[in-house]
Amino acid sequence: MSILTDTNLNEILCYEEAQWNEKKPLLIQDGSDDCITPMGYDLRVGGFYKTFIAKPNLDTLSEGETVAIKPGDIALIGTYEKLKMPKDGSISAFILSRVSQVSRGLSNISTKVDPGWAEGELLIPVQNFSRDVIKLNYKEKFCTLVFFKNESPASNLYNSSSSRGKFFRLLSQTSRESFWKDFQLGLLSIFIIGLAGIVGYYKFGNSAGFGVTVTIGIAIERFVSVIAARMVGRR
């Protein structure tokens, strides 16, 4: 097994699917020469992401927008580039952290790219180990893809019908469940505050007592919402 340098990558890498062939067996769609490093390729933040604490739903990202990762939070970030490995199983890859991001307190959870991968975007898990919110801009370089020439071509190539489809279905299901929980908690909040407003207006009319009753209702709503969120989260 040997690491592919920029010299090797320039020989085998292409950016258009029409060029993806035996002479150019490594495809990085939407790639750029500026991202090639002496021993790899710097991946950029793409069009979708999911954070486990701040934003549990799968969300989209576009030009000018950022991903905000809270301290201790883990984010799954889709890459801007779409990757297709050589069809013959001769190359595999590891995804490593960039020093510039590690210095901010952000480190990716090291993972690999199997020989034969041809599913496009990669999903990269990163974690914020700092005490500050870390923001990643759309198309910002955030990790490095290091390619290896396998000592022997892999006999068991990546199976496109296995993990990726199941993973996206799981994310979609999680998003729907999270939306339904938020909807339920929102209705509960409206009910409690609305009830406090009706009772306050009925008892005190348009006086200071009405404002006090609504304030008490808001305090009750916040307490009940915290308890309800914890109970819903345990299901």
C-alpha positions as CSV (number, residue, x, y, z in Angstrom):
1,M,0.0,0.0,0.0
2,S,1.4,3.4,-1.0
3,I,0.1,7.0,-0.6
4,L,-0.8,8.8,-3.8
5,T,0.9,12.2,-4.1
6,D,-0.3,15.2,-6.2
7,T,1.7,13.9,-9.1
8,N,-0.2,10.6,-9.0
9,L,-3.5,12.4,-8.6
10,N,-3.0,14.7,-11.5
11,E,-2.4,11.6,-13.7
12,I,-5.5,9.7,-12.8
13,L,-8.0,12.4,-11.6
14,C,-10.8,13.9,-13.6
15,Y,-13.7,16.3,-12.8
16,E,-16.2,15.3,-15.5
17,E,-18.1,12.0,-15.6
18,A,-17.6,11.9,-19.4
19,Q,-13.8,11.7,-18.7
20,W,-14.1,8.9,-16.2
21,N,-12.4,5.9,-17.8
22,E,-9.4,3.6,-17.5
23,K,-7.0,6.4,-18.2
24,K,-8.7,8.7,-15.7
25,P,-10.2,6.2,-13.2
26,L,-10.7,8.6,-10.3
27,L,-13.6,11.0,-10.5
28,I,-14.2,14.0,-8.3
29,Q,-17.2,15.9,-9.7
30,D,-17.3,19.6,-8.9
31,G,-13.7,19.3,-7.8
32,S,-10.9,21.9,-8.2
33,D,-7.2,21.9,-8.7
34,D,-6.9,24.3,-5.8
35,C,-8.0,21.5,-3.5
36,I,-5.2,19.1,-4.5
37,T,-2.5,18.9,-1.7
38,P,1.0,17.3,-1.9
39,M,-0.6,14.0,-0.6
40,G,-4.4,14.3,-1.0
41,Y,-7.4,16.4,-1.8
42,D,-9.1,18.9,0.6
43,L,-12.9,18.3,0.7
44,R,-15.3,21.2,1.0
45,V,-18.6,21.8,2.8
46,G,-21.5,20.8,0.6
47,G,-25.2,21.3,0.4
48,F,-26.6,19.4,3.4
49,Y,-25.7,18.7,7.0
50,K,-27.1,17.5,10.3
51,T,-26.0,18.4,13.8
52,F,-27.1,16.2,16.7
53,I,-27.8,18.9,19.3
54,A,-28.4,22.2,17.7
55,K,-30.3,21.1,14.6
56,P,-31.2,17.4,14.6
57,N,-33.1,17.6,11.3
58,L,-31.2,17.1,8.0
59,D,-30.9,20.6,6.6
60,T,-29.6,22.2,3.4
61,L,-26.9,24.7,2.8
62,S,-26.2,27.1,0.0
63,E,-23.9,30.0,-1.1
64,G,-23.2,32.4,1.7
65,E,-24.6,30.2,4.5
66,T,-22.8,28.5,7.3
67,V,-23.0,25.4,9.6
68,A,-22.9,26.4,13.2
69,I,-21.5,23.6,15.4
70,K,-21.9,24.1,19.2
71,P,-19.3,23.1,21.8
72,G,-19.4,19.3,22.2
73,D,-21.7,18.8,19.2
74,I,-21.2,16.3,16.4
75,A,-22.2,17.2,12.9
76,L,-22.6,15.1,9.7
77,I,-21.6,17.2,6.7
78,G,-22.1,16.3,3.1
79,T,-19.2,17.2,0.8
80,Y,-19.5,19.6,-2.0
81,E,-17.5,17.1,-4.2
82,K,-19.0,13.9,-5.6
83,L,-16.6,11.1,-5.5
84,K,-16.3,7.9,-7.7
85,M,-13.4,5.6,-7.0
86,P,-11.7,3.4,-9.7
87,K,-14.0,0.6,-10.8
88,D,-11.2,-2.0,-10.5
89,G,-10.9,-1.6,-6.7
90,S,-7.2,-0.6,-6.9
91,I,-7.6,2.5,-4.7
92,S,-9.0,3.2,-1.3
93,A,-8.9,6.3,0.9
94,F,-8.9,7.7,4.4
95,I,-10.5,11.0,5.5
96,L,-8.3,13.0,7.9
97,S,-8.5,16.3,9.8
98,R,-7.0,19.5,8.5
99,V,-4.5,21.2,10.9
100,S,-6.2,24.6,10.3
101,Q,-9.5,23.2,11.5
102,V,-8.0,21.2,14.4
103,S,-6.4,24.5,15.7
104,R,-10.0,25.9,16.0
105,G,-11.1,22.8,18.0
106,L,-12.8,21.0,15.1
107,S,-11.8,17.4,14.3
108,N,-13.4,14.9,12.0
109,I,-14.0,11.4,13.2
110,S,-11.6,9.5,11.0
111,T,-13.3,7.2,8.5
112,K,-12.6,5.5,5.2
113,V,-13.7,5.3,1.6
114,D,-14.1,1.8,0.3
115,P,-12.7,0.6,-3.0
116,G,-15.4,0.8,-5.6
117,W,-17.3,3.7,-4.0
118,A,-19.3,5.5,-6.6
119,E,-22.2,7.1,-4.7
120,G,-21.2,10.7,-5.0
121,E,-21.1,12.9,-1.9
122,L,-19.5,11.7,1.3
123,L,-20.9,12.2,4.7
124,I,-18.2,13.4,7.1
125,P,-18.7,13.3,10.9
126,V,-16.9,16.2,12.7
127,Q,-16.9,17.2,16.4
128,N,-16.4,20.5,18.1
129,F,-14.0,20.0,21.0
130,S,-13.7,23.7,21.8
131,R,-15.8,25.9,24.1
132,D,-16.9,28.2,21.3
133,V,-19.4,27.8,18.4
134,I,-17.5,26.9,15.3
135,K,-18.9,28.0,11.9
136,L,-18.1,26.3,8.6
137,N,-18.9,28.2,5.4
138,Y,-20.4,26.7,2.4
139,K,-17.5,25.4,0.2
140,E,-15.0,25.8,2.9
141,K,-12.2,23.2,3.1
142,F,-12.7,21.2,6.2
143,C,-11.0,17.8,5.9
144,T,-8.5,15.9,3.7
145,L,-9.0,12.8,1.5
146,V,-5.8,10.8,1.4
147,F,-5.7,8.1,-1.4
148,F,-3.9,4.8,-1.2
149,K,-2.8,2.4,-3.9
150,N,-3.9,-1.0,-2.7
151,E,-1.3,-3.7,-2.6
152,S,-3.9,-5.9,-4.4
153,P,-7.2,-4.9,-6.0
154,A,-10.1,-5.4,-3.6
155,S,-12.2,-8.5,-4.4
156,N,-15.2,-7.2,-2.4
157,L,-16.1,-3.8,-3.7
158,Y,-18.4,-1.3,-2.1
159,N,-22.1,-2.4,-2.4
160,S,-24.2,0.6,-3.4
161,S,-27.4,-1.1,-2.3
162,S,-26.3,-1.4,1.3
163,S,-25.4,1.4,3.7
164,R,-26.0,4.7,1.9
165,G,-29.7,4.2,1.0
166,K,-30.5,2.9,4.5
167,F,-28.6,5.8,6.1
168,F,-30.5,8.5,4.2
169,R,-33.8,6.8,5.0
170,L,-32.9,6.8,8.7
171,L,-32.0,10.6,8.5
172,S,-35.3,11.2,6.7
173,Q,-37.2,9.3,9.4
174,T,-35.4,11.1,12.2
175,S,-36.2,14.4,10.5
176,R,-40.0,13.6,10.3
177,E,-40.0,12.4,13.9
178,S,-38.2,15.5,15.1
179,F,-40.6,17.7,13.2
180,W,-43.7,15.9,14.7
181,K,-42.2,16.3,18.2
182,D,-41.6,20.0,17.7
183,F,-45.1,20.4,16.4
184,Q,-46.6,18.7,19.4
185,L,-44.5,20.8,21.8
186,G,-45.5,23.9,19.9
187,L,-49.2,23.2,20.3
188,L,-48.7,22.5,24.0
189,S,-47.0,26.0,24.4
190,I,-49.8,27.7,22.5
191,F,-52.4,26.0,24.6
192,I,-50.9,26.9,28.0
193,I,-50.2,30.5,27.1
194,G,-53.5,30.9,25.4
195,L,-55.4,29.5,28.4
196,A,-53.5,31.8,30.7
197,G,-54.5,34.8,28.5
198,I,-58.2,33.8,28.4
199,V,-58.3,33.3,32.2
200,G,-56.4,36.5,32.9
201,Y,-58.7,38.6,30.6
202,Y,-61.8,37.0,32.1
203,K,-60.7,37.6,35.7
204,F,-58.9,40.9,35.4
205,G,-59.9,42.4,32.0
206,N,-57.4,44.9,30.5
207,S,-55.5,45.5,33.8
208,A,-52.2,44.7,35.4
209,G,-53.6,41.4,36.6
210,F,-54.0,40.3,33.0
211,G,-50.3,40.8,32.4
212,V,-49.3,39.0,35.6
213,T,-51.5,36.0,34.7
214,V,-49.9,35.8,31.2
215,T,-46.4,36.0,32.7
216,I,-47.3,33.2,35.1
217,G,-48.6,31.2,32.1
218,I,-45.3,31.7,30.2
219,A,-43.3,30.5,33.2
220,I,-45.6,27.4,33.5
221,E,-45.2,26.8,29.7
222,R,-41.4,26.9,29.9
223,F,-41.3,24.4,32.8
224,V,-43.9,22.1,31.2
225,S,-42.1,22.2,27.8
226,V,-38.8,21.2,29.4
227,I,-40.4,18.2,31.1
228,A,-42.4,17.3,28.0
229,A,-39.3,17.5,25.8
230,R,-37.4,15.1,28.1
231,M,-40.3,12.7,28.1
232,V,-40.7,12.8,24.3
233,G,-36.9,12.3,23.9
234,R,-37.0,9.1,25.9
235,R,-39.5,7.4,23.5
